[in-house]
Amino acid sequence: MKRFNVRYAETFLWDMIDITLYLLDKTESVAVSKRFYDNTLQFIEERSFGADSYEPYYPYDDSPEYRRLYYGNYTIFYVIDGDDMDIRRILWSGADDIDKL
């Protein structure tokens, strides 16, 4: 099984900031926010092995070939670019935010 290099897009990083700040606000615990952040990145790194084996997803006409990972209540969207796994977004799974891709 091939391992892909993981690259994080700026949009993903801003999503992670928003999520961790939300968790901090709701839980008042830096440890909870940090654990979510660390565990999410670890989850992505583990899935970088065979990242091209996940089902392609086309959210709209002429979109790039996205793939999805499901992590808790969140969906992580990425594309394969050669040997790279470009992590584009992490969105709450209950949201109708496909237009943000």
MODAMO-V818339 format. One record per residue. N is the residue number from 1. PHI is phi in degrees with one decimal (NA if undefined). Layout:
# MODAMO-V818339
N;PHI + N;PHI
This chain:
# MODAMO-V818339
1;NA + 2;-78.8 + 3;-99.9 + 4;-98.0 + 5;-73.7 + 6;-94.4 + 7;-123.8 + 8;-106.2 + 9;-74.6 + 10;-58.1 + 11;-62.2 + 12;-64.2 + 13;-62.9 + 14;-66.3 + 15;-59.5 + 16;-63.8 + 17;-61.3 + 18;-59.0 + 19;-66.7 + 20;-67.3 + 21;-66.8 + 22;-61.5 + 23;-62.5 + 24;-62.3 + 25;-64.1 + 26;-76.9 + 27;-102.7 + 28;55.5 + 29;-130.6 + 30;-63.8 + 31;-61.7 + 32;-64.3 + 33;-63.2 + 34;-66.1 + 35;-63.0 + 36;-60.2 + 37;-60.1 + 38;-62.2 + 39;-67.1 + 40;-65.9 + 41;-65.8 + 42;-64.4 + 43;-57.5 + 44;-63.1 + 45;-59.8 + 46;-64.3 + 47;-83.4 + 48;-71.8 + 49;-82.9 + 50;74.3 + 51;-60.6 + 52;-81.0 + 53;-87.4 + 54;-78.5 + 55;-62.9 + 56;-64.8 + 57;-139.2 + 58;-119.1 + 59;-71.3 + 60;-158.3 + 61;-58.6 + 62;62.7 + 63;-80.4 + 64;-66.0 + 65;-80.8 + 66;-78.5 + 67;-133.0 + 68;-125.3 + 69;-120.9 + 70;-107.3 + 71;-131.1 + 72;59.6 + 73;-91.1 + 74;-122.0 + 75;-115.9 + 76;-104.5 + 77;-105.0 + 78;-146.9 + 79;-127.2 + 80;-96.5 + 81;-131.5 + 82;65.9 + 83;-95.0 + 84;-111.0 + 85;-109.5 + 86;-90.0 + 87;-82.1 + 88;-97.7 + 89;-146.2 + 90;-131.4 + 91;-128.3 + 92;-60.3 + 93;-63.2 + 94;-84.0 + 95;-87.2 + 96;-101.6 + 97;-111.9 + 98;-60.1 + 99;-65.6 + 100;-79.2 + 101;-73.3
